[in-house]
Amino acid sequence: MPRDLAFTLAGLRAAYARGLQPEAVIVEAFRRLDALGDPGIFLHEARAQALAEARALGAPDGRPLWGIPFAVKDNIDVAGMPTTAACPDFAYDATADAFVVARLRALGAICLGKTNLDQFATGLVGVRTPYPVPRNAIDPALVPGGSSSGSAVAVAQGLVGFSLGTDTAGSGRVPAALNDIVGLKPSLGALSSAGMVPACRTLDTISLFAQSVAEAWELFTLTAGVDPADAWSRPLPPPRLASLPEAVTVAVPDAASLRTFGDTAQAAHFHATVERLRAQGARVRAIDLSPFYAVAELLYSGPWVAERVAAVGSRLITAPETLHEVTRAILAPGLALSAVDAFNGLYRLQELRRVCAQALEGADVLCVPTIPCFVTREEIAADPFGPNSRLGTYTNFVNLLDLCGIAVPTGPRADGRPGSLTLLARKGEDGRAAALALRVERGGAAVPLPADAPVHAPTSDEIALAVCG
Amino acid sequence: MPRDLAFTLAGLRAAYARGLQPEAVIVEAFRRLDALGDPGIFLHEARAQALAEARALGAPDGRPLWGIPFAVKDNIDVAGMPTTAACPDFAYDATADAFVVARLRALGAICLGKTNLDQFATGLVGVRTPYPVPRNAIDPALVPGGSSSGSAVAVAQGLVGFSLGTDTAGSGRVPAALNDIVGLKPSLGALSSAGMVPACRTLDTISLFAQSVAEAWELFTLTAGVDPADAWSRPLPPPRLASLPEAVTVAVPDAASLRTFGDTAQAAHFHATVERLRAQGARVRAIDLSPFYAVAELLYSGPWVAERVAAVGSRLITAPETLHEVTRAILAPGLALSAVDAFNGLYRLQELRRVCAQALEGADVLCVPTIPCFVTREEIAADPFGPNSRLGTYTNFVNLLDLCGIAVPTGPRADGRPGSLTLLARKGEDGRAAALALRVERGGAAVPLPADAPVHAPTSDEIALAVCG
């Protein structure tokens, strides 16, 4: 029976309700991993630890994630497991769980291990790793996407019920699109970053991968909250699925600023998805995305590269050979930037924030394709930089503008490849983006939340998940 | 009659109500300036322009600042006047008013000219200028305080009804204390910074000098507001004098962290002022100010010096001789800082913000002496750096922590020198700091707002100014 079981929160809960034991789920998870034969997904497999935890789990006692297997990107600490950030020389043994991991385990979830990533979370392709590259779950000719490659593939392949990624410039959304799953990128500061290896400390957040919007959203409600020990944690409105206005106003890139790099199927699918929203009553407003692209430019051409250098520390100077050659090439220019450059970059961002905020005035959500096009392993082998940059078209600007967002599968494109839309909202409005995501999920054939799921009673300004699904 | 007239908003309004003409006030203002014989206050005197404006002013038409003469620090643009930032080589002719100046003039105020400052607003002493140093209004042996030296002295000497300063690290509070007037330092982003020469762009604000808390507060309500053209402008609660809790909780430096550099009169006066607050019902909580001092350290020892370099542009490299020698010495180290240093400084600040916020948890206001001690011209001549640094003890950390504040005269110390308390509150809580300032102003003998002043009708959670005075 476990062999046919969907490793979703809903599927696992239903099976547990029928008497399945967590130990059997852990055994099955590793059987699936072995059967898949992909050595690139996990950098550390916690087989013995996970089994022991399953056996010691006890009764559910109301724990909403009781017995749910999950995976953790290897730049987030799990006690008793190494953290490598995909840099073997950087590895250390974590002695404590990251704040979010601790919370998930306290709720009954079981960590199966640590997943592969673009080294130091620098990349959107998933191939910038000294370890084997995880196979894309849709088509092995495609890059798996990154930097949270292993975590996205682990969910897409049904090995875990959910996984943790991180998202500084798109690492929690791009691989979601490339593997046809949901990637929730919280507002900065909503999830504690304690126990996470930084990439760009001012722009980092932990992110969530799941099979559906409803489950990603539930995981967000279970992990969000202020951590007084984390300097980047900040008080935000409690997570609530917003009740959208009757006629929600949706900003979309205008024709001149929609970028798909010749991928006409992507453009057509995006337009069709927007038209479906319009048919459902949304007001669609085309805006010029140029200032958003100008923000994105700052991330790698501006001073923020120096944040990545700061995160890597003296390694770039004292032991450059321990870095992936592509990572090294990206970071090196950061050494030459001055503090004056850094502040001038902050000023430029401040000015662009004003322009972008005005462009979004009156809009409830900004809708963009999650990725502008697909990238193959062959393309990234031929050019390690260009295709990676293209993948960040609709993600790089997001954290610099303090937006939150969710990448949601929108069903197959004309050519069968998966469509993905990202709904972006202002900081603290995660529930608004998620509420709209429920409307477009899998072309309207969204996975509803099962009746027995432990949803908290909706208050007057929440929408019950089952209604939205 | 004008010779005896107090140049306060209240005094001038009363005189105008009795039939005095604005032209006579402008003539009297310049007569006072000539009689004072201090060539250091104004860098540009707009005699003809001010007189012409007074003659062309027309009927009051409800303009609340009708005929009120004011002065503008010479790093803020006034159309038709030069802006120098106290660097002659930097001078340019302003073709438009700064946003705040334009608003004041639209309300009927008349600008008498541009006032002296520590060059590029870098300093708290007022002597770092190539022009004559303004004389301290209390005691010419003392420094005038800076960087808004001329603006503070102009108010203290009764030459204008109010003046504009700027305040990045204390420039709007230290000279208020040294000249026995009120200095209101708004929340960052409350007043548009459009038309202001930057010092540290992320930390700059225009500030207000007046003779009383009530008048400074009224000026704040008249100038605060979002400027869509200014990237640093931000939406904040509308200015309201907060109704303080019955037992307001006031944080004060504990005995170990109160710094007065041997000035026992200052310590005694501060304690007496705090005791008066306690007698009025305040709960006083002593806190360790060490983390606040650690924040202050960042301002000149950390990367923010590079912001000052960015503000000065290439001048430091291409024409260093055009800078004041002390300014040059302060800025030079900023050239050597890297972008990695800048971000590491931001991380350190973020961590300290967390610690300071926790120290202030539960407190409504933080009360500190505005200055820890006085500084004489002789002392600053002997050591251009040390005494300046000391003056910033209680001001340097404020904008880095996104606090707002108001420096208020608390009456004479035992030795006759003026006491000054600064009330600090969280961003957007300017009205809370001002409400408490009214309680301690001049030892409880505050200047009430006259009955005929155009105060906007107080709403239920405002306190009428006349009641508070």
Boltz contact constraints between the chains, C-beta under 6 A:
constraints:
  - contact:
      token1: [A, 201]
      token2: [B, 347]
      max_distance: 6.0
  - contact:
      token1: [A, 231]
      token2: [B, 350]
      max_distance: 6.0
  - contact:
      token1: [A, 231]
      token2: [B, 351]
      max_distance: 6.0
  - contact:
      token1: [A, 231]
      token2: [B, 354]
      max_distance: 6.0
  - contact:
      token1: [A, 303]
      token2: [B, 339]
      max_distance: 6.0
  - contact:
      token1: [A, 306]
      token2: [B, 339]
      max_distance: 6.0
  - contact:
      token1: [A, 306]
      token2: [B, 340]
      max_distance: 6.0
  - contact:
      token1: [A, 306]
      token2: [B, 343]
      max_distance: 6.0
  - contact:
      token1: [A, 307]
      token2: [B, 343]
      max_distance: 6.0
  - contact:
      token1: [A, 309]
      token2: [B, 340]
      max_distance: 6.0
  - contact:
      token1: [A, 310]
      token2: [B, 340]
      max_distance: 6.0
  - contact:
      token1: [A, 310]
      token2: [B, 343]
      max_distance: 6.0
  - contact:
      token1: [A, 310]
      token2: [B, 344]
      max_distance: 6.0
  - contact:
      token1: [A, 337]
      token2: [B, 339]
      max_distance: 6.0
  - contact:
      token1: [A, 339]
      token2: [B, 303]
      max_distance: 6.0
  - contact:
      token1: [A, 339]
      token2: [B, 306]
      max_distance: 6.0
  - contact:
      token1: [A, 339]
      token2: [B, 337]
      max_distance: 6.0
  - contact:
      token1: [A, 339]
      token2: [B, 339]
      max_distance: 6.0
  - contact:
      token1: [A, 339]
      token2: [B, 341]
      max_distance: 6.0
  - contact:
      token1: [A, 339]
      token2: [B, 342]
      max_distance: 6.0
  - contact:
      token1: [A, 340]
      token2: [B, 306]
      max_distance: 6.0
  - contact:
      token1: [A, 340]
      token2: [B, 309]
      max_distance: 6.0
  - contact:
      token1: [A, 340]
      token2: [B, 310]
      max_distance: 6.0
  - contact:
      token1: [A, 341]
      token2: [B, 339]
      max_distance: 6.0
  - contact:
      token1: [A, 342]
      token2: [B, 339]
      max_distance: 6.0
  - contact:
      token1: [A, 342]
      token2: [B, 342]
      max_distance: 6.0
  - contact:
      token1: [A, 343]
      token2: [B, 306]
      max_distance: 6.0
  - contact:
      token1: [A, 343]
      token2: [B, 307]
      max_distance: 6.0
  - contact:
      token1: [A, 343]
      token2: [B, 310]
      max_distance: 6.0
  - contact:
      token1: [A, 344]
      token2: [B, 310]
      max_distance: 6.0
  - contact:
      token1: [A, 347]
      token2: [B, 201]
      max_distance: 6.0
  - contact:
      token1: [A, 350]
      token2: [B, 231]
      max_distance: 6.0
  - contact:
      token1: [A, 351]
      token2: [B, 231]
      max_distance: 6.0
  - contact:
      token1: [A, 354]
      token2: [B, 231]
      max_distance: 6.0
